[in-house]
């Protein structure tokens, strides 16, 4: 029957196609860690979306010709086959399913549509018959035709997972925006945000004569690969691991001297220790738990986060000192935007990509593993894994005998042929510290590598700068002039052209050794600011829209139409957070910014 359908597809002349329903599985954090002594948790937010099927690693990138992607965008249609019984639903006590569906376009009867058909990794264009739409079963056991998204539907998909929050605490942060766009199914990215109020004892210790509390704010993005379980685990626990270590460091400093704050080095060491303890529990303690349980089902629960992997980018802001620390494990990236006197913005990288192609990481690995010439091969660890630092990825950390035991007793794969002296991958982060200037209107962008494959640091900062001209943030946002917030820094003068308001550094796109956007070459996109637009109230969504094509709506719609897993060849999972700093009076807590949030994602912070 399936072969007959294929033959019919190849010879048909016209067809109507609709779109697939999608299913999203939302992980519920049922085991929230207890607050640490001296800290009061004010807010916490995190989600994970997915189903039970795991597709190829998010680090995997396959090159296809620009002509192929252009043909997809030009025609705007896509068809793919998938055996229905290859999918199953997740059913455990910590997950719940939620179905998201879109309206199906109606096509005029008798009109033919040209569509690139995908088969055996090849593209060819043909007409599809309109007498009977091509359908396939979905996870909810219904059928839907599949067609290119309209601009309105593309916007709905872009904004489906957007969130925005106003921070009304008067401690240097005004707002933060978040968006996610899946490419893998389930999405392998994740994120977490948490605000903790320090105890009066720590506040008094930090600032002599002060009895008020201060805020510790955390924002994190996690880029999973080889599955979604590691990033989901990090969403649940990593911030708490780090907060516990910071809390212990500050308390130890109080004991030593009530008026001396911990040194910068000790704070950095606490963050690193939190990362390493978390990864140790994921990779090594999971083996002990699996041995005690002695069942394959329990082993799957315990070992899942160890067998997949995830990069992590965690930021920590101390409202008292205004220090903004970024702890980077992997190739997600943080960039600071700071306004110059001439009205342009400067992009300051706060992290460096950590991959097998980064010179400093290559030197470190070769120093740690002498006599192993293939420890880094073709920019990948042992010729396979691209990030040189990551959580999980136990096959690069376990000794060979442990891997043999896991394979024999439960499941797994054979050890890598080049494995000699593990671990080859570490979760220890590189920590940087920057003093943010709320009075200057600083902002920070955190994003998984899916965004940086499409845009440079300067483009990202310039895009947020342009967005601010039309979407004021903070106490001046109530002005009748839309761009008053930005114009207040520009002496009341609006920018006369459409170029991005960013200072472009000399050299390799001002990247300071970071990788250039590889998708631009794949999509054959010409550089130029005229391709960018401002259409979204959420700054993170604004960045993703412009990363996917901006003014070129056909490209945006085409890239958003591609279903998983084929979309992974052209775009990665995307998770973006934009944090806006500024001075304002305290008038509340953290509340949803409804106009920049999807209806079901905006909820009060408790």
N, C-alpha and C positions, 0 to 999 in steps of 0.2 A: 504493500500500500504506500509506504513511504517513497519507494523508488518510482512508483507510478506518479505520485504527486510531484516529484522532482522533474520527471519528464514533461509533465503538464506545464510546470513553471517555465521550463526552458523554451517551450514552443508557443506559449500563450502570447497574445497580442496586447491585451489591456487588462488593467486590474485596479481596484481601489485598495488602498492600504490604510490601516489605522495605526494606532499606537498601542503598545503593550501596557497593561496594568503592571504596577510594580508593588513589591511587598517590602516592608521595612520592619525589622525586628529591633525593638528598643530594649536595651539592657537596663534593668532597674537595679540601682545600687541598694541591695538589701542589707549589706553588711558594712555599714558606715563605721569607720574607725572612731574610737573614743577621742575626745579632745585631750590635748596634752595639758599638763599642769602649767598654770600661768597663762594659758591662752583660752580665749573664748571664741568658738567658731561662730561667725556671723552669717556666712553664706557659703553655699557650695552648689555647683552645677556641673553636670556631666552626663553625657549620653553615649550610647553606642548603637549603631544600626546594623542590621545584618540578617542573614539567614544562615543555614547550616553549611552551605556549600562554600568551599574555599577555592578561589581561582588563583592564577599564577601570581608570583611575588610582585609587590608594588614597585620593587626596584628594577623589574624587568622592563626593558625598552627595546622595541623592535623597530627597525627603520623601514619605512615604506616611501615610495616615490611621492613627490609633491603632486603629481598629476592625479594620483589616486584620491588623495584627500580633497583636491579641488573638484574632482568629479562628484564626490559625495556632497560637497557643499552646493555645487551648481544644480544638481538634480534634486537634492534634499530628501532622498528616500533611501531606505535601508531594509534589507531583509536578512534574517539569519535563522538557522535551524537549531533546535535543541531538543534532545530526547526528553519527554516530560518526566519519566521515572528516574531521571538522574538527580532530581531535586527532592529534598525533603525538608520538613519544617523543624525548627528547633523546638524542643519541648523539655524545658527544665524549670525549676522553681524560681530562677532568677531572671527569666526573660518573658516578655509579652509581645505579641505580634500586633501590628497595626497596618492596615491596608491603605495605600494612597493611590487613588485613581484619578484620571483626567478625562474630560469629555472627549468623545471620538469625533473627528471631523467628518462631515458628510460631503461626499463627492457627487458631482452631477452624473447621472446615469449615462453611460455610453462614452464617457471621456476616458481616453487612455492616458496612462502615466508612465513615464520613463523612469527606471529605477536601476541603480547599480546593485547587482546581486552578488552576494559573497558566498563563495564555495571553495573549499580547499585553499584558503588564503589568497584567492584570486578575485579580481573585480571584472565584471563585464556588464554592459548596459543592455537592457532589452525592455520591450513593452510588456506590461502585465495586464491580463484581461480583467475587465470590470464586472464580468458576469458573476463572479464569486470571490469575495475578499479572501486574501491569504490570512489564516488565523493560526494561533497556537495556544495551547493551554497555559494558563498562568498559575502562580502559586496558590491562588484562591480558587482554582479549578473552574475558571471561566475563560472566555475567549475574547480577544480584541484584535481588530486589524491594526496595522502598524504604518504610520505615515510620518513625514517630516513635521516637526512642531512648527506651529505658527509663532510669530514674534511674541504674541500674548502668552502662549503656552510655554515658550522658552523662558519668559520672565517669571512665570509662576514656578517653573522648576528651579530657576536660580534662587528664588526667594523662599523656597519650601522649607529650608532649614536655617533661615537667618534669625538671629537674636540680637537684641540691643538692650543695654541697661544703663540707666542714669545713676551715677554714684553721688549722692547728695550729702556726703559726710564732711565736706569741707576740708579734706586732707590731701589735696593735690591731684586727685583723679576726678574727672568730670563724667566720663562715659566710656564704655567699651562696646564694640560691635563684633559679632561673630557670624560666620557662615560656613557651611559645609556643602560640598557637591560630590556625591559618590561617582566613581567610575567602576571600581570593583563592586561586586555584589556578593556578600555585604561589603560596605565601605570598611577599609582597613585603617582609616584615620580615626582619631578620637581627640577629645580635648577636655580640660577641667579648669575651673575657676574657683577660688576660695578666698574669703576674707576672714582674717583672724584679728581680734582685738587683744592687744597685749595687756597684761595685768598692770595695775597701778605701780606695783613694785618695780617692774621692768621699765615703765615709763619714768619713774622717779630716778632710776639708775641711769637712764639714757640722757636725762636732762635735769640737772640739779635744780631743786626747788619746784619742779613740776609734779603735780599729782594727777594729771590727766592721762588717759590711755593714748596709745597710738595704734595705727593699723598696720598689719602685715598683709599684703595682697599678693596673691599668686595667680598667674595665668600660664597655662601649659597647652601645647599641641603635641600630639603623638602620631607619628607616621609609621603604621604597621606594615610588615611585609611577610609573605608566606602565611597569611591568615590575620584575623582580627583579634585574637584572644590576648595577645601581649599588650596591645594598645588599650584594650578594654580594662585589663588588669591595672595598668598604669593610671588610667583615669580614676580608678577606685582608690588606689593606695599611695601613689608616689608623693603627692603633696603632704600627706600625713607623715610619711617617713622623713621628709625634709624638715617639716615643722618640728617634729620631736627632737631632731638633732640641733636645730637652731635654739629651741627652748632650753635644752640642756646646756648649750654653750653660753647663753645669756645668764642662766642661773649660776653656772660655775664662775662667771665673771663677777656677778654680784657678791658671791661668797668671798672672792679674793679682794675686791675693792668696790665699795658701794657707788663710787663716783667715776669709775673707769669702764668704758664700754669695751666689748670684745674687739680684738684687732680685726682688721679686714681679712687677714690670712686665716684667722680662726673661723670667721663666718663662712668664708669660701670652703674651708675644710669640712665644716658641718654639712654644707650642701652636698659636697662630694660623698661624704660618708652616708648620707641619706640615700643617694643614688646607688651606691655600692651595696648597702644592706638590702635594699629593695631587690636588686638583681640577684644577690646571693639567695634570697628566699625563693625567688622565681625559678632559678636554675638548679640550685643544689638542695635546698630544703624540700623541694617538690619530689625529689627522688626518695627521700626518707619517708615522706607522707604516702607516696605510692606503694612503697614496700610494706608499710604497716597496714594499709588498706587491703592490698593483695587482690584486687579485682581490676579488670580492664576498664570498667566504667569509671571507677574512682581514679585510676591512672590517667584516663582521658581528661578528667577535670583538673587534676594536679599538674600534669605535664603539658597541657595545652599551651599555656603562656610561655613555657620554656622552649617548646619545639618551634613556634613561630617567633617573630622578632619585631622590634619596634624602635625607632629613633624617638628621642624625647627632647623637647625644648621647653624648659621651665624658667619662668621669670619671677623674681621676688622683689617687691617694692616695699620699702620701709618709709612710712609717711613722715616719721620724725626727721630722718636724715636726708630724705629725698634720694637715697641711693637705689638704683635700679640694677639688680643683678640678673644676668642671663646665664643659665647653665645649659650647655649644648652637648648632647650625646647624639651624634649622627649628622644628617645633612639638612635638617630643617634650619630655618634662618630667622634672625631678628634684625630689624633695621630701625634706627631712630631718625625721625624727621625733625629738623630744627630750623626755625625761620631766621633768615638773614636780614640785615638792615635794608637791603635793596628790594625786599619783597619776595625773593626766591627762597627755596628750601634746600638744605643740605642733607644728603643721605649719609648716615654714619652707620656702618655695619657693626652690630653688637655680637656677632658670632662668625665663625668660619666653618664652611662645609667640611665635614670629616668623612672622606671617602678614600678608597684605594688609589685615587688619582691626586689627592692633596699632597704636595711635596713634604710637608711636615709630618703627615701621618705615614707616608711611605718610609721616611727616615726612621721614625719611631719603631715601626713594625720590623724593619730589617735589623735594627739594633737589638730588639727583643728576641729575634729568632735568627741568629747568625747561622750561616750554612744552609739556609733554605731560600734559594733564589726565587722560588715561586710563591713565597709568602704573599707577594703582591704581583698579580699577573693581569695585564690589560686593564688596569685600574680597579681590580676587584681582589678581595681577600681570597687567597687560594684559587684565584681565577673564577670565583662564583659570586660572592657577596660584595655589593658596592659600598655600603657604609662600613667604616672601620671601627665605629663605636655604636653599640646598640644594646638594648635589653633583650633578654631571651637568647635566641640563636644558639641554643645549647650545643648544636653539632659543631660549633666553632669553639666551644668552651669545655665540654666534657672530655675526659680522657677516653681513649679507645675502648678500654675494658668496660667502662660505664655505658658507652653507646651499645656495645655488644649485649650487655645485660638488658638494657631497655628494649632492644629489638627482640631478644629471646623471650623475655617475660611478658611484654605487653605489645608494643608495636614500634615502628620506627623504620629508619633506613640504615643502610650500612655506613660506617664511618667514611669520611672523605678520603680519597686515595692519598692526598698530600698531607694528611693530618699526622703531625709528628710531635709538636711541643705545644699543645693547647694550654691556655686559651689564646686565641688569635684576635678575639674581639672583646672589648671592654665596655662597661657601662659608665666608667668614670667620665664625668663631664669636664669640659673646659669652661671656667667661670670668668665672666667679665663684669666689671662694675662701672656704671656711668651715673653721674649726678644729673638727674633730670631737672628741667627748669619749668615748673608749671606756669610761672609768670610770662614765659616766652611762648607758651602754647605748644610745647613739645608733644609729639605723638610717637608711638612705637607700633610697628607691624610685626606680628609673629605669624609665620606660615610654614606649612609643610612644603616639601620640595616641588610639589605639583605647581605652585604659583611661580616659583623661581625658574622653572623650566620654560616659562612663557614671558616673564617680565624681568627687567633689570632692577637693581636696587633704586636707581634714580627714577625710573619710570614709576615704580610703586610709590615712592615718596611724592613725586610730582603729581600723580593721580590723586592722592589724598589731599595734597595742597589745592588742586583744582576743585575737588569735591567740597572742601571747606569754604571756598568762595561762594558756593551756592547753598551750603548747608551749615550755617553757623552752629557752634557747639558752646555750651556754657551759659553764663549769666547774660551775655550780650546777644544770645540767640533770640530774645524777644523783640529785638529791633525790627522796625518795618522794612529795613533794607536787607534783602537776603544775604548779601555778601558783607554785611557790616563787621562781622567777627574778623574776617581776613583783612578788610580794608582798614580796620583800626590799627593794624600793624603796618599798613602800607601808606599811612598818612592820608587816608581817604581817597586814594587813587586806585581805580580798578585796572586790571591788566588789559591792555588793548588787543591782544591777539589770542589765538587758541593754543599756543605752545604751552607745554607743561611748565609751571613755575618752579623749576628745580635747577640748581647749580650742577652742571655736568662736569665731572672730574676728567682730567686728561688720562690717557692710558687705555687699558683694555676695558672700555665702557665703565670705568670707575669701579670695577668690581673688587679691587684689592685682593686678587688671587682667587676670588670665588668664580664658580662656573658660569658661563654665559647661557642664556636661554636657548636650549637645544631645540625646542619645538618651533621656534621661529624659522629655523632652517628647514625643518621637516614640513612645515606648512607653507614655506616660501612666502613669508610675510616681509614686506619691506618696512624698514625703520621709518618712523615719522609720527609726530604727535597728532596729526590730523585724523588718525584712525580711532582716537579715544572719544568717549562720550560721558556725560553725567546724567544718569536716568534713575538712580536708586537713592533712597533715603538711608540705607545701611552702607557704611563706608566699606565694609568687608565684601559685601555683594557687589558694590561698585568696582572693586579691584578684580573680582572673578569675571564679571561681565567683560571688562576690557582685556583681561588675559585671554578670553576666548574669541576675541574679534572686535569688540567694541562697536564701532559704527557699522561694521560689516555684518549686518543682521543675518545674511545667508550663512555665514560661517558660524555665528553663534548658534543659530537654529540647527545647523547640520551637526555640530559637535555635541550638542545636547540631545540630539535625536539618537545618536549611536547607542545601542544597548550594550550592557555588559555581557560577555567579557571583551567584545570587539572594541569598545570605547577605550579600553586600557592601552591600545596601540597608539592612540592619538592624544590622550590626556590622562593624567593620574588623578587619584583622589585629591580633593582640595579642601584644606581647612585653613581659614584665615581669621585672625583676630587683630583688631585695631584698637589701641588704648589711647585715649585723649587725656592729657594732663592740663590742669588749669586751676586758677584760684577762684574760690567761691565760698560763700558762707554755708555753714552746716545747716541744712533745713530738712533732714530726713535720713533715710538709709539708702539701700540699693533697690531700685524699682525698675520694672520693665519699661522700656521705651516702645510703646505700642506701635507707633507709626513705622518703625524700622524693624519690626519683628513679625515673623509668621504667627498667625493667631494661636496655634496650639503649642508654640515653643515659649512664648512670653508668659512668665509666671513670677509671682513675687518671690524675692529672695528672703529666706527665713534665717 
